[in-house]
């Protein structure tokens, strides 16, 4: 259960947040966090996903009928606004202000940490801390820490006022509320530092994972119009011509949408590899022995494309494979890792992606960039790595207007 050596460089940003923390730190925090991610708690966030994705759909309207553009920034700011509202209880409106300091700092830190993880000569602290860019690293990290710390102090004051009866207005419960309440119920109250570390995991992982997954899904739909047509049929069956809001019940009905997202995550998992430390000798069925002290790299990308489990068409985009029944092996699909240290935010990310893609596709058709010919469209996407996997062509698509649904401007209270 110990994470690999290279993950320590992510900890230089988020500290001992449970996603990369040592087991003795991770285990007690997991007990607090796991109940928070129950479906009962997550269902209350669908209203936030719906409203924020309607804002996103509005922001995309000027692009409809125009030239190709990168959908990344639109998806990234949607997920950031959604995560901040559900986690911290604040609406930063980054969709209309994409240069928010948190996002700028997060993008820079992600690229820098990925560079350090894959460059052994940058890994020793005595080398890295003497580089000119280290000062910029500290600056961006401090900006993120200050941002989260201010929210924590505001929330503690709000909860204290409620307990004293000075404030009877209780806002919608957020992950931060639930973390403070849950830790107190277990007689192990989170310190401000522990809250910051866990909140940074949720905000940073929640923002990037959903945005990357949805962006890859949009790119794949632009290249597979038959799949997209089936999605439009499913959406029309559920919503018809209605401009009503998406609900929790609707998410349960979006079976083909879920299959499309899962198939996208199979071919283009946001986290293509993960690492574990071997703490006791382990002999594999092949006869190879992994000895105590080595790091094992688990290749999720390769597992998701293994024809033994996925068939001869493992390299092809076919969402129907997720509608055909149970998988051959419980470990063949692991976009959010597996076992005890899997990602707690799996259902949260799926709900967010399904909502954003549904509200986008209710209004638009996704088309490939005009400069791509048929041969190019059949080629795999070119990818790169910076903590998470990215499309080297930056998720370029075109949009075509479809049925008009109620805009976020009409929805806003």
C-alpha positions as CSV (number, residue, x, y, z in Angstrom):
1,X,0.0,0.0,0.0
2,X,3.0,2.3,0.1
3,X,3.1,4.7,-2.9
4,X,6.2,4.7,-5.1
5,X,9.3,6.8,-4.5
6,X,8.5,9.3,-7.3
7,X,5.2,10.4,-5.7
8,X,7.2,12.2,-3.0
9,X,7.6,15.1,-5.5
10,X,3.8,15.6,-5.6
11,X,4.0,15.8,-1.8
12,X,6.2,18.8,-2.1
13,X,3.0,20.6,-3.2
14,X,0.2,18.9,-1.3
15,X,2.0,17.7,1.7
16,X,0.7,14.5,3.3
17,X,-2.7,14.5,1.5
18,X,-4.0,11.0,1.7
19,X,-3.6,10.2,-2.0
20,X,0.2,10.0,-1.7
21,X,0.7,9.9,2.1
22,X,2.6,7.1,3.8
23,X,0.4,4.3,5.1
24,X,0.6,5.3,8.7
25,X,-0.8,8.8,7.8
26,X,-3.2,7.6,5.1
27,X,-4.9,4.9,7.2
28,X,-6.6,7.0,9.9
29,X,-7.4,9.8,7.4
30,X,-9.1,7.3,5.1
31,X,-11.5,6.3,7.9
32,X,-12.6,9.9,8.1
33,X,-12.8,10.5,4.3
34,X,-14.5,7.3,3.1
35,X,-18.0,7.9,4.5
36,X,-17.9,11.5,3.2
37,X,-17.9,10.1,-0.4
38,X,-21.1,8.2,0.1
39,X,-23.7,8.4,-2.8
40,X,-26.1,10.2,-0.4
41,X,-23.6,13.0,0.0
42,X,-22.6,13.1,-3.6
43,X,-26.2,13.3,-4.9
44,X,-26.6,16.7,-3.3
45,X,-23.9,18.0,-5.6
46,X,-25.7,17.3,-8.8
47,X,-27.4,20.7,-8.7
48,X,-24.0,22.3,-8.6
49,X,-22.8,20.2,-11.5
50,X,-25.9,21.1,-13.5
51,X,-25.7,24.8,-12.9
52,X,-22.0,25.1,-13.6
53,X,-22.2,22.9,-16.7
54,X,-25.0,25.1,-18.1
55,X,-22.7,28.1,-17.6
56,X,-20.1,26.2,-19.5
57,X,-22.5,25.5,-22.3
58,X,-23.3,29.2,-22.5
59,X,-19.6,30.0,-22.7
60,X,-19.2,27.6,-25.6
61,X,-22.0,29.2,-27.7
62,X,-19.8,31.7,-29.5
63,X,-17.7,28.8,-30.8
64,X,-20.7,27.0,-32.4
65,X,-20.4,27.1,-36.2
66,X,-16.9,28.5,-36.0
67,X,-13.4,27.3,-36.4
68,X,-11.7,24.6,-34.3
69,X,-10.7,25.4,-30.7
70,X,-9.4,23.7,-27.6
71,X,-12.1,22.6,-25.3
72,X,-9.7,22.1,-22.4
73,X,-9.9,25.5,-20.8
74,X,-13.7,25.4,-20.8
75,X,-13.8,21.9,-19.2
76,X,-11.0,22.8,-16.8
77,X,-12.7,25.9,-15.5
78,X,-16.0,24.1,-15.2
79,X,-14.5,21.4,-13.0
80,X,-12.6,23.9,-11.0
81,X,-15.7,25.9,-10.2
82,X,-17.7,22.8,-9.4
83,X,-15.0,21.4,-7.2
84,X,-14.5,24.7,-5.3
85,X,-18.3,25.0,-4.7
86,X,-18.8,21.5,-3.6
87,X,-15.6,21.3,-1.6
88,X,-15.1,24.8,-0.2
89,X,-18.6,26.4,-0.6
90,X,-17.4,29.2,-2.8
91,X,-18.1,30.1,-6.5
92,X,-15.0,31.5,-8.0
93,X,-16.6,32.0,-11.4
94,X,-13.3,31.0,-13.1
95,X,-15.3,30.1,-16.3
96,X,-15.6,33.8,-16.9
97,X,-12.2,34.5,-15.3
98,X,-9.9,31.7,-16.6
99,X,-6.8,33.4,-15.4
100,X,-7.6,32.8,-11.7
101,X,-4.4,32.8,-9.7
102,X,-5.1,29.3,-8.3
103,X,-5.5,27.8,-11.8
104,X,-2.4,29.5,-13.1
105,X,-0.4,28.2,-10.1
106,X,-1.8,24.8,-10.4
107,X,-0.9,24.5,-14.1
108,X,2.6,25.6,-13.5
109,X,3.1,23.3,-10.5
110,X,1.7,20.3,-12.4
111,X,4.1,20.7,-15.3
112,X,7.1,21.4,-13.0
113,X,6.4,18.4,-10.7
114,X,6.0,16.1,-13.7
115,X,9.3,17.3,-15.1
116,X,11.0,16.5,-11.8
117,X,9.4,13.1,-11.5
118,X,10.7,12.1,-15.0
119,X,14.1,13.8,-14.7
120,X,16.4,12.0,-12.2
121,X,19.0,14.8,-12.2
122,X,16.3,17.2,-10.8
123,X,15.2,14.9,-8.0
124,X,17.8,15.6,-5.3
125,X,16.6,18.5,-3.1
126,X,20.1,20.0,-3.0
127,X,20.0,20.3,-6.8
128,X,16.4,21.4,-7.3
129,X,16.4,24.0,-4.5
130,X,19.4,25.7,-6.1
131,X,17.8,26.2,-9.5
132,X,16.4,29.6,-10.5
133,X,12.9,28.2,-10.9
134,X,12.7,27.0,-7.3
135,X,11.8,30.5,-6.2
136,X,8.8,30.4,-8.7
137,X,7.9,27.0,-7.3
138,X,7.7,28.3,-3.8
139,X,5.7,31.4,-4.9
140,X,3.0,29.3,-6.7
141,X,2.8,26.8,-3.9
142,X,2.4,29.5,-1.3
143,X,-0.4,31.1,-3.4
144,X,-2.3,27.8,-3.4
145,X,-1.7,27.2,0.4
146,X,-2.9,30.7,1.2
147,X,-6.0,30.4,-0.9
148,X,-7.1,27.1,0.9
149,X,-6.0,28.4,4.4
150,X,-8.3,31.4,4.1
151,X,-11.3,29.3,3.2
152,X,-10.6,27.0,6.1
153,X,-10.5,29.9,8.6
154,X,-13.8,31.4,7.1
155,X,-15.5,28.0,7.4
156,X,-14.4,27.5,11.0
157,X,-15.7,30.9,12.0
158,X,-19.0,30.2,10.2
159,X,-19.4,26.8,12.0
160,X,-18.4,28.4,15.4
161,X,-21.1,31.1,14.9
162,X,-23.7,28.5,14.1
163,X,-22.8,26.5,17.3
164,X,-23.1,29.7,19.4
165,X,-26.5,30.4,17.9
166,X,-25.2,33.7,16.3
167,X,-25.8,32.5,12.8
168,X,-28.8,30.4,11.9
169,X,-28.2,30.5,8.1
170,X,-26.7,27.2,7.2
171,X,-25.4,27.0,3.6
172,X,-25.3,23.8,1.6
173,X,-23.0,21.3,3.1
174,X,-19.6,20.9,1.5
175,X,-16.8,18.4,1.7
176,X,-15.1,20.9,4.1
177,X,-18.1,20.9,6.4
178,X,-18.3,17.1,6.3
179,X,-14.6,16.7,7.0
180,X,-14.7,18.9,10.1
181,X,-17.9,17.2,11.4
182,X,-16.7,13.6,10.7
183,X,-13.3,14.1,12.2
184,X,-14.9,15.5,15.3
185,X,-17.3,12.6,15.6
186,X,-14.3,10.2,15.6
187,X,-12.6,12.2,18.4
188,X,-9.8,12.9,16.0
189,X,-10.3,16.5,14.9
190,X,-8.4,17.5,11.7
191,X,-5.9,20.3,12.3
192,X,-5.9,23.2,9.9
193,X,-2.8,21.7,8.2
194,X,-4.5,18.3,7.8
195,X,-7.6,20.0,6.4
196,X,-5.5,21.9,3.9
197,X,-3.7,18.8,2.7
198,X,-6.9,16.8,2.2
199,X,-8.7,19.7,0.6
200,X,-5.8,20.3,-1.8
201,X,-6.1,16.6,-2.9
202,X,-9.8,16.9,-3.6
203,X,-9.5,20.3,-5.4
204,X,-6.5,19.5,-7.4
205,X,-7.3,15.9,-8.3
206,X,-11.0,16.6,-8.7
207,X,-10.4,19.5,-11.1
208,X,-7.8,17.8,-13.3
209,X,-9.2,14.2,-13.4
210,X,-12.7,15.1,-14.6
211,X,-11.4,17.8,-17.0
212,X,-8.9,15.4,-18.6
213,X,-11.4,12.6,-18.8
214,X,-14.2,14.7,-20.4
215,X,-11.7,16.4,-22.8
216,X,-10.6,13.1,-24.1
217,X,-14.2,12.0,-24.4
218,X,-15.0,15.1,-26.5
219,X,-12.0,14.4,-28.7
220,X,-13.2,10.8,-29.2
221,X,-16.8,11.8,-30.0
222,X,-15.6,14.2,-32.6
223,X,-14.0,11.2,-34.4
224,X,-16.8,8.8,-33.9
225,X,-20.1,10.3,-35.1
226,X,-22.0,7.1,-34.9
227,X,-21.3,6.9,-31.1
228,X,-22.3,10.5,-30.7
229,X,-25.5,9.9,-32.6
230,X,-26.4,7.1,-30.1
231,X,-25.7,9.6,-27.3
232,X,-28.0,12.1,-28.8
233,X,-30.7,9.5,-29.1
234,X,-30.3,8.6,-25.4
235,X,-30.5,12.2,-24.4
236,X,-33.6,12.8,-26.5
237,X,-35.3,9.8,-24.9
238,X,-34.6,11.1,-21.4
239,X,-35.1,14.9,-21.9
240,X,-37.1,15.1,-25.2
241,X,-37.5,18.8,-26.1
242,X,-37.6,19.8,-22.5
243,X,-35.2,22.4,-21.2
244,X,-35.5,21.1,-17.7
245,X,-32.6,20.7,-15.3
246,X,-30.6,17.5,-15.1
247,X,-31.3,15.4,-11.9
248,X,-29.8,12.6,-10.0
249,X,-32.5,10.3,-11.6
250,X,-31.3,11.3,-15.0
251,X,-27.7,10.4,-14.3
252,X,-28.8,6.8,-13.5
253,X,-30.5,6.6,-16.9
254,X,-27.5,7.8,-18.9
255,X,-26.2,4.2,-19.4
256,X,-24.7,4.8,-22.8
257,X,-23.1,8.1,-21.7
258,X,-21.5,6.1,-18.8
259,X,-20.2,3.5,-21.3
260,X,-18.7,6.2,-23.5
261,X,-16.9,7.8,-20.6
262,X,-15.6,4.4,-19.3
263,X,-14.4,3.5,-22.8
264,X,-12.6,6.8,-23.0
265,X,-11.0,6.2,-19.6
266,X,-10.0,2.8,-20.8
267,X,-8.1,4.0,-23.8
268,X,-6.9,7.3,-22.3
269,X,-6.7,6.9,-18.5
270,X,-5.9,10.3,-17.0
271,X,-3.3,8.5,-14.8
272,X,-1.6,6.0,-17.1
273,X,0.7,4.5,-14.5
274,X,0.9,4.2,-10.8
275,X,3.7,3.0,-8.4
276,X,3.9,0.9,-5.3
277,X,6.7,0.1,-2.9
278,X,7.4,-3.6,-2.2
279,X,7.7,-4.1,1.5
280,X,7.9,-7.9,1.5
281,X,9.2,-10.4,-1.1
282,X,6.4,-11.3,-3.5
283,X,6.6,-14.2,-6.0
284,X,4.4,-13.6,-9.0
285,X,2.6,-16.5,-10.9
286,X,5.2,-16.1,-13.6
287,X,7.9,-17.1,-11.1
288,X,9.4,-13.6,-10.9
289,X,10.1,-12.5,-7.4
290,X,9.7,-8.8,-6.4
291,X,12.1,-8.2,-3.6
292,X,11.6,-5.9,-0.5
293,X,12.7,-2.4,-1.2
294,X,12.0,-2.1,-5.0
295,X,9.4,0.1,-6.6
296,X,6.9,-1.5,-8.9
297,X,5.3,0.5,-11.8
298,X,1.8,-0.6,-12.6
299,X,1.1,0.1,-16.3
300,X,-2.6,1.0,-16.4
301,X,-2.3,2.1,-20.0
302,X,-1.1,-1.4,-21.1
303,X,-3.6,-3.2,-18.9
304,X,-6.4,-1.3,-20.5
305,X,-5.2,-2.4,-24.0
306,X,-4.4,-6.0,-23.2
307,X,-6.2,-8.2,-25.9
308,X,-6.3,-11.1,-23.4
309,X,-9.0,-9.3,-21.5
310,X,-10.4,-6.8,-24.1
311,X,-10.3,-8.9,-27.2
312,X,-8.7,-8.4,-30.6
313,X,-10.3,-5.0,-31.0
314,X,-8.7,-3.7,-27.7
315,X,-7.2,-0.7,-29.5
316,X,-10.6,0.3,-31.0
317,X,-13.1,2.8,-29.4
318,X,-16.2,0.7,-28.7
319,X,-18.4,1.9,-25.7
320,X,-20.6,-1.2,-26.3
321,X,-18.1,-3.4,-24.6
322,X,-19.2,-1.9,-21.2
323,X,-22.8,-2.9,-21.9
324,X,-22.0,-6.5,-22.6
325,X,-21.9,-7.8,-19.0
326,X,-19.3,-8.2,-16.3
327,X,-15.6,-7.8,-17.1
328,X,-13.4,-10.9,-17.4
329,X,-11.1,-9.8,-14.6
330,X,-11.8,-7.3,-11.7
331,X,-8.4,-5.6,-12.3
332,X,-8.6,-5.2,-16.1
333,X,-10.2,-1.7,-15.7
334,X,-8.7,0.6,-13.2
335,X,-8.7,4.3,-14.3
336,X,-8.9,5.3,-10.7
337,X,-6.6,2.6,-9.4
338,X,-7.8,-0.4,-7.3
339,X,-7.7,-2.0,-3.9
340,X,-7.6,-0.2,-0.6
341,X,-5.7,2.8,-2.0
342,X,-8.1,3.4,-4.9
343,X,-9.4,7.0,-5.6
344,X,-12.3,7.8,-3.3
345,X,-13.5,10.4,-5.9
346,X,-14.4,7.9,-8.6
347,X,-18.2,8.3,-8.3
348,X,-17.8,12.1,-7.9
349,X,-15.8,12.3,-11.1
350,X,-18.2,10.1,-13.1
351,X,-21.2,12.2,-11.9
352,X,-19.4,15.4,-12.8
353,X,-18.4,14.2,-16.3
354,X,-21.8,12.7,-17.1
355,X,-23.5,16.0,-16.2
356,X,-21.2,18.2,-18.1
357,X,-21.2,16.0,-21.2
358,X,-25.0,15.6,-21.1
359,X,-25.7,19.4,-20.9
360,X,-23.1,20.1,-23.6
361,X,-24.5,17.5,-26.0
362,X,-28.1,18.6,-25.4
363,X,-27.1,21.8,-27.2
364,X,-24.2,20.9,-29.5
365,X,-22.8,18.4,-31.9
366,X,-19.0,17.8,-31.6
367,X,-17.1,17.8,-34.9
368,X,-13.5,17.1,-35.6
369,X,-11.1,20.0,-36.6
370,X,-11.5,21.0,-40.2
371,X,-7.8,20.4,-41.0
372,X,-8.0,16.7,-40.1
373,X,-8.7,14.3,-43.0
374,X,-10.2,10.8,-42.7
375,X,-6.8,9.1,-42.4
376,X,-5.8,11.4,-39.5
377,X,-9.0,10.9,-37.7
378,X,-8.4,7.1,-37.5
379,X,-5.1,7.5,-35.9
380,X,-4.7,7.3,-32.1
381,X,-4.5,10.6,-30.2
382,X,-1.0,11.8,-29.5
383,X,-0.4,12.1,-25.7
384,X,2.1,13.5,-23.3
385,X,2.5,13.4,-19.5
386,X,2.5,16.0,-16.7
387,X,1.2,14.3,-13.6
388,X,-1.8,13.3,-15.8
389,X,-1.9,12.3,-19.4
390,X,-2.7,15.1,-22.0
391,X,-3.7,15.3,-25.6
392,X,-0.7,16.9,-27.5
393,X,-3.2,18.5,-29.9
394,X,-4.9,20.1,-26.9
395,X,-8.3,18.5,-27.4
396,X,-9.2,20.6,-30.5
397,X,-12.7,20.2,-31.7
398,X,-15.5,22.2,-33.5
399,X,-19.1,22.7,-32.4
400,X,-22.3,22.8,-34.3
401,X,-25.5,24.1,-32.6
402,X,-28.2,21.6,-31.8
403,X,-31.4,21.9,-29.8
404,X,-31.5,25.1,-27.6
405,X,-32.0,24.4,-23.9
406,X,-32.4,26.9,-21.2
407,X,-29.3,28.9,-20.6
408,X,-27.5,29.4,-17.3
409,X,-28.3,33.1,-17.5
410,X,-32.0,32.1,-17.2
411,X,-31.2,29.6,-14.5
412,X,-29.2,31.8,-12.2
413,X,-30.9,32.8,-9.0
